């Protein structure tokens, strides 16, 4: 949820007859495996290199990293589009991917051991995927204890992050930025001082079947458009799901966000964001789902309970700014009011029982600060609302 910060970011046996030779050569070209092996060694160089073939879904890996080898050495040796399979074990290294279509696939061990990517010292990012890393795939790994981010991706389109666990990686677990097209599924995030599962200044992204707990923000969609947040579980964060438009960023608008079929509960963690870091330090504890300044958001069919401040709030970014002590002119580069929000068919209960001090709004299931236009609420199951009468959807 950072603000005002840019990330500029042959050998063959002799055969007497030429036609036999030709047949054998043709068969060999088609059938030979392309696998490389990366085993433990002083230099982590490739061993047993054989002829390479094209890789695709369902095909054998192009490269195998054995326990004790180097994932980065495999990435460096890979061609664009290669599948790199990683044996279970702990890998003390940070990884940079700057080739298109690289797939990093973890193998679960016989005792359910996972691939763990662990900070070797003071590295900021566990895995960094840069702009020429389109089509990146990461599956079945844990990334933990990095200084800033577990997985940081910038301008890497059409990615897949699946069954990736992120733990205690400074500010962010998963951090795609300026990406177009992507899926985050069956991932988890815990212990991050900003956001566990974050999408920033991106479009056409889906987050589904993920779990976020013990973060400041569980899931966050910031200055994005055309994003779906579906069938996730978010609990024991400061805020369960944050949909927000902030000033001072490259992308100045945010629209068309669907938040549906999520379970958001017990997000009452004390705010442990780093002091002076950004707006995340001012997110009120006890928040279920916050819609802050974003247009055309649909919140539908979610279960939202036991959040001490609010179940679902629809408010202006100016309100968050006021909590942070910023004047309205600090938001002059955006239109800060939420328009076209639809809150439909959600089940809410026991929200708002203990709102934090200093918030100029009551604790309730459904909250609206009165800002924006064409916002509506229909068919929700709830007990408390502010105001008590909310506009009904047509």
N, C-alpha and C positions, 0 to 999 in steps of 0.2 A: 504494500500500500504506500510505497514511497512516493514522494511528490517532489517536483522541481529537480529531478535528477534524470539525465538522459544517458542511455547506454549506447555511446556513439554507436554510445558503441560502439642324335639317337644312336640313342645309342641302341642299334638293333642287331640281331644275329643276321649273317648273310644268307639270303634265300635265292636260289639259282634262278627261278622263274620270276619275271617282273610282274606278271599278273597276280601271283600269290602275294608278292610284296605289297602290291597296291591294295588288295583286299584287307590284309592285316593292318596296314597303316590306317585305312578308313575306319575300321572297327575300333582301333585303339583311340583314334581321335574322338569318336563319339562316346566311348564307354569309360575312358579313364577318369578317375576321381580328381577333384581339384583341391583337396583338403591340404591345409598347412597345419602344422602342429607347433604350438608354443609351450614348451616345457620349461621347468626351472633350470636356469643356467646363469653363469656370471653375467652374460650380456643379453639374455632373453632374446636371442636371435631365432629366426625361423628354422625349424628342423623338418626334414623329410618333405621338402617341397615337391609337389607333383604338378602335372598339367592342370590348369584351371579351366573350369567350365562355368557357364552362366548359372547364377543362383536365383531361386525364386521360392515362393511359399511352397512348403512341403518337400523341398529338395534338401539334400544333405548339406551340412555347413561347408563353407569354403575354408574356414580357419577354425581350429579348436585351440582354446587356451586352457592348458592343464593347470591344476592347482599349483600355485607357486610361480606361475608364469606371469607375463605382463599383458594386460588388456590393451594398454597404449601401444605396445609394440605390434600387437595384432592389428590395431586400427591403422597404424603407420604403414604396414605391409599390405593392407587391403586395397582392393580396387573398388570404385563406386559400385554400390549394389550388393556387396558381399555380405554373407551371413557369417557372423562370428559367434561361435558357441563357447560358453564359458563354464568350466567345471566348478562345482561347489567348492567354496573355500573363501578365505578372507584375503582381499587384494588391497595392500596399502599403497594407493596411488590415486592421483587425480587424472582424469581422462578428457582429452579434447578431440572432438569429431568435426572435421571440416570437409567431408566427402559426402556426396549424395547417396541416399539409399542404404547406408550402413545399418545393419541389424545386430544388436548386441543381445544375445539370448542366453540367460542363465539356465543351468541344469540343476535340478534338485537332487541332492545326494540320497543314498539308500536310507539314511536316517532322517530324511527331510531337511538336511543341511542346505542352506541357501548360499548363493553368491552374495558376499558382503563386500562392498567397496567402502573402505575406511580411510579417513584422513590420515596421511602419512606424517603430518606435522602441522603446518599452518596454512594449508591450501584453502582458498576461498570457496571454490566450487568443486563438487564431486565429479560431475560430468558437465562439460560445456559443449554445446552444439551450435556452431556458427552458421552464417547465412547460406553457405553452400552445402549445408547438411540436410537439404530437403529429403523427405521420405524416411527420416530417421525412425528406427524402431528400437525400443528398449523394453525387455520383458524379464520378469522373474529375478529381480535383483533387489538388494537392500543397499541404500546409500546413507551413510551416517557420519555425524560428528565433523562436518566441514564448517568452516568459519562463517560463510554467508549463505550458500544455496546448495541443496542436494543436486538437482538437475536444473541447469540454466540453459535456455534455448533462446537464440535471438535470430529472427528472420529465417526460421527453419520451418518450412511449410509442410503440410500433409504428414504429420508425425503420428506415431502411436506410442503411448506409454501404458504398459499393461502389467499388472501385478508388480509394481514398483513400490517398495516401502521406504519411506524417508524418515529419519530419526535425528533430531537434535542438530540440524544443519543451520545454525545461526538464525537467519531471518526467514528463509523460504525453504520448503521442501521441494516442490515442483514449481518452476518459474519460467513458463513460455512467454516471450515478449515479442511483439511485432510479428506474429505468426498468422498464417492464413491456412486453415484446414488442419484439424487435429482431433485426436481422441485420447482421453485419459480415462482408463477403466480399471476397476479392481485394484486401485492403488490405495496406500494409506500414508498418513502424515501425522507426526506428533513432535512436540517440543520445539516449535518455531516461534520466534519473537515477533514476526509479522504474520505470515500466512502459511498454512500447510499446503494447500492445493490452490495455486494462483494462476489466473489468466490475465495478462496485461496488454492493452492496446492491440488486440488481436481480433480476428473474426472467423466465423464458421468453425467453432470449436464445440465439442461435446465432452462433458464430464459426467460419468455414470458409474454406479456401483462402487464408489470410493468411500473410505472412512477417514474422518479427520477428528482428532481429539487432542486436547492438551496444547493447543496453539492459541495465539491471540485471535486471528481469524481462521476458522476452519477451512472454508472455501471462499475465494474472492474472485469476482469478475470486475475488472477495473478498466474503464474507458474502452469497452469492447462492444461489438455488435454481432448479432446472429450467433448467440451462444445458448446451448441447452445444458442445464444442470439438473440431472435426473437420477432418482433412485440411489441417492447417496445417504450416508449416515454421518451426522455431525453432532458431537457432544463434548462437554467439558472444555469448551473453548471460551474465550471472552465473547465472541460472536460466532454463531453457527455458519451462516451464509451471508456474505456482504456483496451487494450489487451496487457499484458506486461510480460516479463521475467526478473526477478531481481536476482542479486547475493546474496550470503550469506544465502540462504534458504535451507531447506532439499531437496526439489524437484528442480532438476537442469535443467529440460527441460520443454518445453511447445509446444504443437502441436495440430493440427486438431480442430480449432475453427471456427464455422460458425456464422457470424453476418448478419442477413438478415431481411428485411422488417421492419426496425426500422425507427422512425422519430426523428431525432437528429437536434436540432435547437437552436440558440440563446444562446449558452454556452459561455457566456462572463463575468461570475461572477469574481470578484476579488478573487485571491487565498487567502483564510483565514485559510489555514492549520496551525497547531501549529508549531512555530519555533523550529527547531531541532528535529522534529518528525520523518521525513523520506523523501523518494523521492517525496511524494505527494506535499511537499512545492515547488517543482521545476517544476510541471506540468504547461505548459504555458496556461494562460487564452485565451479563444477564440478557443479551440480545439473541433472539432466535434468527430471524431473517430481516435484514435491513435493506431497503431500497432507497438509495440516496442519490437523487438528482438524475437518475437514468430514465429514459423514455421508453414507452411500449414494453413494459415488463409484465409478464403473466406469472402469478404465483398460484399454483393450482394443485389440488389433491395431495397436499403435504400434511404430515402429522407433526405438530409443533407443540411441545409441552415443557413445563417446569423450567422456563427461562425467567429469571427473577425480574427483569425489566420489561421485556415486550416479546410477544410472539412474532408478529409481522408489523414492521413500521415502514411507512412511506413518507419520506421527508425530503426537504431541500438540502443540497450540499451546504447551503448557507448555515443551516443549523449545526452541522458538524464543524463548520468554520467558527461559529460562535463559541462552541464548547472548547475549541482550540485557542480562542482568544484572537482570532483574525478578523479584520474588518471586511465588509462586503466587497470593497474594491480589489481585494486579493483574488476574487473570483470573476473578474471582469472578462476573462478569456473564454468562459463557458456560459451556457444557459443552465443555471443550477437547479431548476425546478423539475420535478418528475411529472411527466405528462403521459396519459394513456395507460396507467397502471391498472391491471385487473387482478383482484384478489378473489379467487373463486374456489369453492368446494374444499376448503381446508378444514382440518379438525384440530382445534386448539383447546388447550386446557391447562389451568394452573400457571399461566404466565402473568407476570407483573406483581407477584406477591411481595417483592422486596426491591424496589427500584433503587438505583444508586443515587447518592446525594449529588446535588448540583445540576441535575437534568431538569429543564423547565417544562417537562411533560410527565404525565402520570404513568404508572406501570399498568399495562393492560394486555389483553390478547391481541387486539387490533388497534393500530395507532396511525393517525394521519395528522400532520402539522398544518393542514389546510393549503399547502402550496401546490402549484401545478394545475393542470386542467384535464378533464376527461378521465379522472381516476374513479374507480368504482369497486364495489364489494358485493358479492352475491353467494348465497348458498353455503356460507361458512358455518361451522358449528363452534360456538364460542360463548364465553360468559361476559367479558368486559370489552368495551371499546371506547376510544376517544377520537373524535367526539362520539357521543352516545348514538347518534344517528349518522350513518355513513351513506354516501351516494350509492344507489343500486345500479348494477349493470343492466343495460337494456337487453 
